[in-house]
Amino acid sequence: MSNNIKFVVGLGNPGEKYSNTRHNFGFKAVDKIAEQENLSWKNWNDMASITFYKRNGENILIAKPMTFMNNSGFPVVALLKYYKILPQDMLVLYDDYSIPTGEYKFRATGSSGGHNGVNSIITQTGTTAFPRMKLGMGPLPKYAKIVDFVLSRFNDEDTEKMNSVLDKIKNIVDTIIDLGFDKAISRIAQDKNK
């Protein structure tokens, strides 16, 4: 798989009500990249907010689907088609309650793990073969309902942990764009274990 990343998608729910919830970690991640690069978001067909990031002379498309999490696949597929990008050249950033806040994991393919946004992308693209970065926002408290937990806000301690990941996010995404997904993952793991 080439994994020549041309498209970075952050998943979340639009609107003020959701802006600081755990489920919006993907939005926060791409917002952070845009902020550090002074990029401005544009409305794309009322389906997504998009911007372009110049890296190594390439224009990298960055998007936030604006259709609510469960329908993320519709704008993602529309953007893939419009910009003639293959799913395996897309990196999806999203929250995962099975990973502790402050941690993150990578996968090149696989099921949605119960994440509705990823499930929608898999359904609409017809493939599970696209790189992703799972942003930990767990652990899920005992007896908590998943829907209540993912739509809750980070407490102070978790906000600090989340911010420490956001501070690294641009470097991580840059490494993935520069080296390709597979090489980048082993490099990031080495750096993490130093």
SVG drawing of the C-alpha trace seen along z (x, -y; Angstrom):
<svg xmlns="http://www.w3.org/2000/svg" viewBox="-26 -32 42 37">
<polyline fill="none" stroke="black" stroke-width="0.4" points="0.0,0.0 1.5,-3.4 -0.1,-5.5 0.9,-8.7 -1.2,-10.8 -3.0,-13.6 -6.1,-14.0 -6.4,-14.4 -9.9,-14.1 -10.8,-15.0 -14.1,-13.6 -16.5,-15.3 -19.9,-16.9 -20.6,-20.5 -22.0,-23.2 -21.1,-24.9 -22.9,-22.3 -20.4,-19.6 -17.3,-21.7 -15.5,-20.6 -16.8,-17.1 -14.6,-14.0 -16.2,-12.9 -14.7,-16.0 -11.1,-15.1 -10.7,-14.6 -12.0,-18.1 -9.6,-19.5 -6.7,-17.8 -7.2,-19.3 -8.1,-22.6 -4.7,-22.6 -2.9,-22.0 -4.9,-24.8 -4.1,-27.1 -0.4,-26.4 -0.2,-26.9 -2.6,-30.0 -5.0,-28.2 -8.6,-29.3 -11.5,-26.9 -13.9,-27.2 -17.4,-25.8 -17.5,-23.0 -21.0,-22.3 -22.5,-22.6 -21.0,-19.2 -17.6,-19.9 -15.2,-22.6 -12.0,-22.3 -8.6,-23.9 -5.3,-23.1 -2.0,-22.6 1.2,-23.0 3.8,-20.3 6.8,-19.4 5.3,-21.2 2.1,-19.1 -1.4,-20.4 -2.7,-18.3 -6.5,-18.5 -7.8,-18.8 -11.5,-18.4 -14.0,-18.3 -17.3,-16.6 -20.2,-18.8 -22.9,-16.2 -22.7,-14.9 -20.6,-12.0 -22.9,-9.2 -23.0,-10.5 -19.3,-11.4 -18.9,-9.0 -21.0,-11.1 -18.8,-14.2 -15.7,-12.0 -16.7,-10.1 -17.8,-13.3 -14.3,-14.9 -12.4,-11.7 -14.3,-11.7 -14.1,-15.4 -10.3,-15.6 -9.6,-12.2 -8.0,-10.8 -7.9,-7.1 -9.1,-6.0 -5.7,-4.5 -4.2,-8.0 -6.5,-9.4 -5.6,-9.7 -8.6,-9.8 -8.2,-11.2 -10.8,-10.3 -11.5,-9.7 -11.4,-6.3 -12.7,-5.6 -10.8,-2.2 -7.5,-4.2 -6.6,-6.3 -6.6,-10.1 -3.1,-11.2 -2.4,-8.0 -2.9,-7.3 -2.7,-4.4 -2.4,-3.9 -4.0,-1.4 -3.7,-0.9 -6.9,1.0 -9.6,2.8 -13.1,2.5 -14.6,-0.7 -14.3,0.7 -17.8,-0.6 -17.0,-4.2 -20.0,-5.5 -18.0,-8.1 -15.5,-5.5 -18.3,-3.0 -20.0,-5.5 -16.7,-6.1 -16.3,-2.3 -19.9,-1.9 -19.7,-4.8 -16.2,-4.0 -16.7,-0.2 -13.3,0.3 -11.6,0.7 -8.2,0.0 -7.5,-3.6 -4.9,-4.8 -6.1,-6.2 -5.0,-7.7 -7.1,-6.9 -6.9,-9.6 -7.5,-8.2 -10.2,-9.9 -10.8,-7.0 -11.0,-5.0 -14.7,-4.6 -15.8,-4.7 -17.4,-1.6 -21.2,-1.7 -21.0,-4.7 -23.2,-4.7 -20.9,-5.1 -23.1,-7.8 -23.1,-9.9 -19.4,-9.5 -18.3,-10.4 -20.5,-13.5 -19.1,-14.6 -16.4,-17.2 -12.8,-16.6 -12.1,-17.3 -9.1,-19.5 -6.6,-16.6 -7.8,-15.0 -7.8,-18.4 -4.0,-18.7 -3.4,-15.2 -5.5,-16.0 -3.5,-19.2 -0.2,-17.4 -1.4,-15.2 -2.6,-18.2 0.8,-19.8 2.4,-16.8 -0.3,-16.4 1.2,-18.5 4.6,-16.8 2.9,-13.4 0.8,-14.2 3.9,-15.8 5.9,-12.6 3.2,-10.5 2.9,-12.8 6.8,-12.8 7.5,-9.1 4.3,-7.4 2.1,-5.7 4.0,-2.5 7.5,-4.0 6.1,-6.9 4.4,-4.7 7.7,-2.9 9.5,-6.2 6.9,-7.7 7.0,-4.6 10.8,-4.8 10.6,-8.5 7.9,-7.7 10.0,-5.1 13.1,-7.2"/>
</svg>
